[in-house]
Amino acid sequence: MVKVKKRKLRVRGKPKKPLTAFLLYVQVRRNVVKLNNPHMTIAEITAEIGKEWRQLSEEEKEPYVQLYKEAKKKYDEALEVFYSETK
């Protein structure tokens, strides 16, 4: 018996959710970690970046958290517009 994953249908024109603070950090760090560790797989690189993230202080995380908050605010506004236009 083969299990088939069901894909969620995307509503055309609906805004995408913003990247979390951690994923924004991953975007910044991925290439640097990969250059320093070319033998690592994507999963290993992400795990390494996750360790780094957990060791960061709140002050070091703050720029990424602020970027997320700004993106979330824009997303919420766009989502509100989307739903008001689709009624």
C-alpha positions, -999 to +999 in steps of 0.1 A: +000+000+000+014+034-011+005+065+009+000+096-012+005+130+003-023+154-004-012+189-014-031+218+000-047+238-028-035+274-030-061+300-036-049+321-065-037+356-055-037+348-017-006+363-001+021+339+011+030+338+048+062+356+057+094+337+067+099+334+104+128+351+122+147+317+122+142+312+085+154+347+078+185+339+098+189+306+078+188+326+045+217+348+057+239+320+072+233+291+048+259+301+021+285+309+047+281+276+065+281+258+032+313+275+020+331+266+052+317+230+052+313+219+016+309+182+026+277+189+047+243+180+034+214+206+034+200+189+065+233+190+083+238+227+074+203+235+087+209+216+119+242+235+124+224+268+118+197+257+143+224+252+169+238+287+162+203+302+165+196+286+198+229+301+212+222+336+200+211+361+226+178+379+223+197+411+212+214+391+184+180+377+173+163+411+174+171+422+138+155+390+124+125+393+148+120+429+136+122+419+100+096+391+107+073+415+125+074+440+096+068+412+071+039+398+092+023+432+094+024+436+056+011+400+052-018+407+076-027+439+057-025+421+023-046+392+036-072+416+048-073+432+014-075+398-003-104+386+018-123+419+014-120+417-024-130+380-026-163+384-007 
